Amino acid sequence: MLTRLQNLRQGTRSVNDYVEEFSLLLTRNELPDSVVQLVLRFIGTPTSTSTAMSQFDPLTVSEDQQRAVAFEL
């Protein structure tokens, strides 16, 4: 499960679908990440969306999700 979380990418799925799987994998792994670490894990590897999202310096995964959904539209 940890490998799946570490390799998780949004790809062609919607932000909400990505968040759903991210949350599920995060729950199953029970990682002791800080909020900052979770945001960095959520943003993931550089893509056009993650690069755009990282410039906003999100403080929570929820905040990043909201901006990503708006960006996706």
N, CA, C and O atoms as CSV, one atom per row, in Angstrom:
chain,resi,resn,atom,element,x,y,z
A,1,MET,N,N,0.818,-1.199,0.000
A,1,MET,CA,C,0.000,0.000,0.000
A,1,MET,C,C,0.864,1.267,0.000
A,1,MET,O,O,0.514,2.263,-0.634
A,2,LEU,N,N,1.982,1.223,0.707
A,2,LEU,CA,C,2.855,2.395,0.730
A,2,LEU,C,C,3.413,2.674,-0.656
A,2,LEU,O,O,3.508,3.830,-1.067
A,3,THR,N,N,3.778,1.636,-1.371
A,3,THR,CA,C,4.297,1.804,-2.733
A,3,THR,C,C,3.227,2.411,-3.631
A,3,THR,O,O,3.517,3.291,-4.442
A,4,ARG,N,N,1.990,1.943,-3.486
A,4,ARG,CA,C,0.893,2.512,-4.284
A,4,ARG,C,C,0.722,3.999,-3.983
A,4,ARG,O,O,0.506,4.800,-4.892
A,5,LEU,N,N,0.821,4.368,-2.694
A,5,LEU,CA,C,0.695,5.779,-2.324
A,5,LEU,C,C,1.853,6.589,-2.896
A,5,LEU,O,O,1.645,7.677,-3.433
A,6,GLN,N,N,3.060,6.067,-2.784
A,6,GLN,CA,C,4.232,6.789,-3.276
A,6,GLN,C,C,4.224,6.948,-4.790
A,6,GLN,O,O,4.756,7.925,-5.318
A,7,ASN,N,N,3.625,5.996,-5.484
A,7,ASN,CA,C,3.584,6.046,-6.946
A,7,ASN,C,C,2.296,6.636,-7.494
A,7,ASN,O,O,2.115,6.705,-8.710
A,8,LEU,N,N,1.410,7.055,-6.626
A,8,LEU,CA,C,0.118,7.586,-7.054
A,8,LEU,C,C,0.302,8.876,-7.860
A,8,LEU,O,O,1.011,9.791,-7.441
A,9,ARG,N,N,-0.338,8.926,-8.997
A,9,ARG,CA,C,-0.314,10.103,-9.871
A,9,ARG,C,C,-1.736,10.388,-10.315
A,9,ARG,O,O,-2.551,9.472,-10.422
A,10,GLN,N,N,-2.034,11.624,-10.569
A,10,GLN,CA,C,-3.365,11.983,-11.028
A,10,GLN,C,C,-3.625,11.451,-12.425
A,10,GLN,O,O,-4.699,10.914,-12.698
A,11,GLY,N,N,-2.657,11.594,-13.301
A,11,GLY,CA,C,-2.832,11.121,-14.673
A,11,GLY,C,C,-4.021,11.793,-15.333
A,11,GLY,O,O,-4.145,13.018,-15.305
A,12,THR,N,N,-4.889,10.997,-15.923
A,12,THR,CA,C,-6.036,11.561,-16.645
A,12,THR,C,C,-7.298,11.623,-15.796
A,12,THR,O,O,-8.330,12.105,-16.263
A,13,ARG,N,N,-7.233,11.144,-14.562
A,13,ARG,CA,C,-8.434,11.175,-13.713
A,13,ARG,C,C,-8.672,12.567,-13.155
A,13,ARG,O,O,-7.773,13.408,-13.147
A,14,SER,N,N,-9.876,12.799,-12.695
A,14,SER,CA,C,-10.227,14.105,-12.140
A,14,SER,C,C,-9.522,14.306,-10.800
A,14,SER,O,O,-9.039,13.354,-10.186
A,15,VAL,N,N,-9.474,15.550,-10.366
A,15,VAL,CA,C,-8.871,15.868,-9.070
A,15,VAL,C,C,-9.612,15.121,-7.973
A,15,VAL,O,O,-8.985,14.551,-7.080
A,16,ASN,N,N,-10.942,15.117,-8.029
A,16,ASN,CA,C,-11.724,14.453,-6.985
A,16,ASN,C,C,-11.465,12.947,-6.947
A,16,ASN,O,O,-11.406,12.364,-5.864
A,17,ASP,N,N,-11.311,12.312,-8.098
A,17,ASP,CA,C,-10.984,10.882,-8.129
A,17,ASP,C,C,-9.600,10.638,-7.542
A,17,ASP,O,O,-9.393,9.674,-6.806
A,18,TYR,N,N,-8.660,11.506,-7.867
A,18,TYR,CA,C,-7.310,11.402,-7.327
A,18,TYR,C,C,-7.337,11.555,-5.804
A,18,TYR,O,O,-6.688,10.793,-5.088
A,19,VAL,N,N,-8.088,12.541,-5.317
A,19,VAL,CA,C,-8.174,12.786,-3.873
A,19,VAL,C,C,-8.797,11.586,-3.160
A,19,VAL,O,O,-8.372,11.219,-2.064
A,20,GLU,N,N,-9.792,10.987,-3.780
A,20,GLU,CA,C,-10.445,9.827,-3.178
A,20,GLU,C,C,-9.447,8.685,-2.981
A,20,GLU,O,O,-9.379,8.091,-1.905
A,21,GLU,N,N,-8.675,8.382,-4.022
A,21,GLU,CA,C,-7.692,7.306,-3.892
A,21,GLU,C,C,-6.555,7.708,-2.953
A,21,GLU,O,O,-6.087,6.883,-2.168
A,22,PHE,N,N,-6.111,8.945,-3.020
A,22,PHE,CA,C,-5.067,9.444,-2.129
A,22,PHE,C,C,-5.502,9.277,-0.674
A,22,PHE,O,O,-4.734,8.783,0.151
A,23,SER,N,N,-6.710,9.680,-0.364
A,23,SER,CA,C,-7.226,9.588,1.006
A,23,SER,C,C,-7.333,8.139,1.461
A,23,SER,O,O,-6.979,7.812,2.594
A,24,LEU,N,N,-7.817,7.275,0.585
A,24,LEU,CA,C,-7.936,5.860,0.917
A,24,LEU,C,C,-6.569,5.259,1.223
A,24,LEU,O,O,-6.400,4.574,2.232
A,25,LEU,N,N,-5.606,5.513,0.364
A,25,LEU,CA,C,-4.263,4.968,0.569
A,25,LEU,C,C,-3.595,5.569,1.798
A,25,LEU,O,O,-2.861,4.883,2.509
A,26,LEU,N,N,-3.848,6.837,2.044
A,26,LEU,CA,C,-3.284,7.498,3.211
A,26,LEU,C,C,-3.827,6.868,4.487
A,26,LEU,O,O,-3.081,6.633,5.438
A,27,THR,N,N,-5.119,6.598,4.504
A,27,THR,CA,C,-5.747,5.966,5.664
A,27,THR,C,C,-5.193,4.564,5.887
A,27,THR,O,O,-4.924,4.173,7.023
A,28,ARG,N,N,-5.027,3.823,4.826
A,28,ARG,CA,C,-4.539,2.443,4.951
A,28,ARG,C,C,-3.080,2.362,5.379
A,28,ARG,O,O,-2.655,1.359,5.951
A,29,ASN,N,N,-2.309,3.420,5.105
A,29,ASN,CA,C,-0.899,3.420,5.460
A,29,ASN,C,C,-0.628,4.004,6.835
A,29,ASN,O,O,0.414,3.722,7.427
A,30,GLU,N,N,-1.537,4.809,7.352
A,30,GLU,CA,C,-1.395,5.419,8.671
A,30,GLU,C,C,-0.006,6.035,8.883
A,30,GLU,O,O,0.702,5.684,9.827
A,31,LEU,N,N,0.360,6.936,8.013
A,31,LEU,CA,C,1.663,7.580,8.088
A,31,LEU,C,C,1.650,8.718,9.103
A,31,LEU,O,O,0.647,9.418,9.236
A,32,PRO,N,N,2.746,8.907,9.813
A,32,PRO,CA,C,2.822,9.996,10.791
A,32,PRO,C,C,3.289,11.313,10.159
A,32,PRO,O,O,4.030,12.069,10.787
A,33,ASP,N,N,2.864,11.589,8.928
A,33,ASP,CA,C,3.297,12.798,8.229
A,33,ASP,C,C,2.711,14.044,8.875
A,33,ASP,O,O,1.589,14.036,9.380
A,34,SER,N,N,3.494,15.112,8.848
A,34,SER,CA,C,2.974,16.407,9.277
A,34,SER,C,C,2.072,16.945,8.162
A,34,SER,O,O,2.032,16.384,7.067
A,35,VAL,N,N,1.363,18.015,8.440
A,35,VAL,CA,C,0.483,18.620,7.435
A,35,VAL,C,C,1.298,19.046,6.214
A,35,VAL,O,O,0.860,18.851,5.080
A,36,VAL,N,N,2.459,19.617,6.433
A,36,VAL,CA,C,3.323,20.048,5.331
A,36,VAL,C,C,3.740,18.836,4.488
A,36,VAL,O,O,3.721,18.901,3.259
A,37,GLN,N,N,4.109,17.753,5.132
A,37,GLN,CA,C,4.502,16.547,4.403
A,37,GLN,C,C,3.333,15.984,3.591
A,37,GLN,O,O,3.523,15.511,2.471
A,38,LEU,N,N,2.122,16.035,4.160
A,38,LEU,CA,C,0.950,15.558,3.437
A,38,LEU,C,C,0.683,16.391,2.194
A,38,LEU,O,O,0.361,15.854,1.134
A,39,VAL,N,N,0.818,17.700,2.327
A,39,VAL,CA,C,0.606,18.582,1.173
A,39,VAL,C,C,1.631,18.272,0.092
A,39,VAL,O,O,1.284,18.176,-1.085
A,40,LEU,N,N,2.877,18.116,0.478
A,40,LEU,CA,C,3.920,17.791,-0.500
A,40,LEU,C,C,3.670,16.435,-1.139
A,40,LEU,O,O,3.890,16.265,-2.339
A,41,ARG,N,N,3.217,15.476,-0.359
A,41,ARG,CA,C,2.893,14.151,-0.892
A,41,ARG,C,C,1.714,14.255,-1.857
A,41,ARG,O,O,1.697,13.594,-2.895
A,42,PHE,N,N,0.718,15.093,-1.509
A,42,PHE,CA,C,-0.462,15.275,-2.348
A,42,PHE,C,C,-0.099,15.931,-3.681
A,42,PHE,O,O,-0.573,15.506,-4.734
A,43,ILE,N,N,0.728,16.951,-3.634
A,43,ILE,CA,C,1.139,17.648,-4.856
A,43,ILE,C,C,1.904,16.692,-5.760
A,43,ILE,O,O,1.718,16.702,-6.976
A,44,GLY,N,N,2.768,15.864,-5.169
A,44,GLY,CA,C,3.444,14.808,-5.915
A,44,GLY,C,C,4.500,15.308,-6.874
A,44,GLY,O,O,5.112,16.358,-6.682
A,45,THR,N,N,4.690,14.517,-7.912
A,45,THR,CA,C,5.719,14.819,-8.890
A,45,THR,C,C,5.278,15.948,-9.805
A,45,THR,O,O,4.080,16.179,-9.964
A,46,PRO,N,N,6.215,16.646,-10.403
A,46,PRO,CA,C,5.866,17.786,-11.258
A,46,PRO,C,C,4.988,17.406,-12.452
A,46,PRO,O,O,5.340,16.549,-13.262
A,47,THR,N,N,3.855,18.061,-12.531
A,47,THR,CA,C,2.967,18.007,-13.694
A,47,THR,C,C,2.490,19.434,-13.891
A,47,THR,O,O,2.800,20.300,-13.073
A,48,SER,N,N,1.761,19.695,-14.930
A,48,SER,CA,C,1.296,21.066,-15.117
A,48,SER,C,C,0.415,21.506,-13.955
A,48,SER,O,O,0.502,22.650,-13.510
A,49,THR,N,N,-0.445,20.595,-13.455
A,49,THR,CA,C,-1.320,20.960,-12.339
A,49,THR,C,C,-0.540,21.096,-11.054
A,49,THR,O,O,-0.730,22.069,-10.324
A,50,SER,N,N,0.347,20.136,-10.750
A,50,SER,CA,C,1.073,20.213,-9.489
A,50,SER,C,C,2.012,21.410,-9.450
A,50,SER,O,O,2.194,22.022,-8.398
A,51,THR,N,N,2.602,21.744,-10.575
A,51,THR,CA,C,3.467,22.924,-10.629
A,51,THR,C,C,2.657,24.186,-10.378
A,51,THR,O,O,3.091,25.078,-9.648
A,52,ALA,N,N,1.488,24.257,-10.980
A,52,ALA,CA,C,0.615,25.413,-10.764
A,52,ALA,C,C,0.160,25.478,-9.318
A,52,ALA,O,O,0.096,26.563,-8.741
A,53,MET,N,N,-0.156,24.335,-8.721
A,53,MET,CA,C,-0.644,24.302,-7.348
A,53,MET,C,C,0.449,24.659,-6.351
A,53,MET,O,O,0.177,25.337,-5.361
A,54,SER,N,N,1.664,24.223,-6.590
A,54,SER,CA,C,2.740,24.487,-5.646
A,54,SER,C,C,3.072,25.967,-5.545
A,54,SER,O,O,3.588,26.410,-4.519
A,55,GLN,N,N,2.790,26.734,-6.578
A,55,GLN,CA,C,3.076,28.172,-6.513
A,55,GLN,C,C,2.152,28.902,-5.543
A,55,GLN,O,O,2.464,30.009,-5.105
A,56,PHE,N,N,1.005,28.285,-5.200
A,56,PHE,CA,C,0.082,28.898,-4.246
A,56,PHE,C,C,0.487,28.646,-2.805
A,56,PHE,O,O,-0.081,29.243,-1.891
A,57,ASP,N,N,1.464,27.769,-2.588
A,57,ASP,CA,C,1.951,27.438,-1.260
A,57,ASP,C,C,0.799,27.014,-0.347
A,57,ASP,O,O,0.556,27.652,0.677
A,58,PRO,N,N,0.088,25.940,-0.711
A,58,PRO,CA,C,-1.064,25.502,0.069
A,58,PRO,C,C,-0.658,25.047,1.465
A,58,PRO,O,O,0.422,24.488,1.658
A,59,LEU,N,N,-1.532,25.293,2.431
A,59,LEU,CA,C,-1.242,24.915,3.808
A,59,LEU,C,C,-1.870,23.585,4.192
A,59,LEU,O,O,-1.433,22.952,5.154
A,60,THR,N,N,-2.895,23.148,3.453
A,60,THR,CA,C,-3.545,21.874,3.739
A,60,THR,C,C,-3.851,21.166,2.426
A,60,THR,O,O,-3.874,21.784,1.362
A,61,VAL,N,N,-4.086,19.864,2.517
A,61,VAL,CA,C,-4.464,19.088,1.339
A,61,VAL,C,C,-5.815,19.577,0.836
A,61,VAL,O,O,-6.031,19.669,-0.373
A,62,SER,N,N,-6.724,19.890,1.750
A,62,SER,CA,C,-8.045,20.381,1.359
A,62,SER,C,C,-7.950,21.676,0.550
A,62,SER,O,O,-8.640,21.839,-0.456
A,63,GLU,N,N,-7.105,22.579,0.990
A,63,GLU,CA,C,-6.907,23.843,0.275
A,63,GLU,C,C,-6.332,23.586,-1.112
A,63,GLU,O,O,-6.743,24.209,-2.091
A,64,ASP,N,N,-5.387,22.672,-1.186
A,64,ASP,CA,C,-4.788,22.345,-2.476
A,64,ASP,C,C,-5.817,21.680,-3.388
A,64,ASP,O,O,-5.856,21.953,-4.587
A,65,GLN,N,N,-6.646,20.812,-2.821
A,65,GLN,CA,C,-7.692,20.153,-3.604
A,65,GLN,C,C,-8.661,21.178,-4.186
A,65,GLN,O,O,-9.005,21.103,-5.366
A,66,GLN,N,N,-9.099,22.123,-3.379
A,66,GLN,CA,C,-10.035,23.152,-3.847
A,66,GLN,C,C,-9.433,23.956,-5.002
A,66,GLN,O,O,-10.111,24.231,-5.991
A,67,ARG,N,N,-8.193,24.320,-4.874
A,67,ARG,CA,C,-7.544,25.083,-5.951
A,67,ARG,C,C,-7.337,24.230,-7.185
A,67,ARG,O,O,-7.477,24.719,-8.306
A,68,ALA,N,N,-7.005,22.954,-6.996
A,68,ALA,CA,C,-6.801,22.060,-8.131
A,68,ALA,C,C,-8.096,21.846,-8.901
A,68,ALA,O,O,-8.087,21.793,-10.131
A,69,VAL,N,N,-9.209,21.724,-8.185
A,69,VAL,CA,C,-10.510,21.564,-8.831
A,69,VAL,C,C,-10.823,22.820,-9.650
A,69,VAL,O,O,-11.294,22.723,-10.784
A,70,ALA,N,N,-10.564,23.985,-9.083
A,70,ALA,CA,C,-10.804,25.240,-9.812
A,70,ALA,C,C,-9.892,25.335,-11.026
A,70,ALA,O,O,-10.317,25.792,-12.086
A,71,PHE,N,N,-8.652,24.909,-10.881
A,71,PHE,CA,C,-7.693,24.940,-11.982
A,71,PHE,C,C,-8.103,23.985,-13.090
A,71,PHE,O,O,-7.896,24.259,-14.272
A,72,GLU,N,N,-8.686,22.860,-12.694
A,72,GLU,CA,C,-9.092,21.814,-13.640
A,72,GLU,C,C,-10.217,22.291,-14.546
A,72,GLU,O,O,-10.315,21.857,-15.694
A,73,LEU,N,N,-11.058,23.172,-14.046
A,73,LEU,CA,C,-12.178,23.660,-14.837
A,73,LEU,C,C,-11.671,24.553,-15.906
A,73,LEU,O,O,-12.456,25.079,-16.695
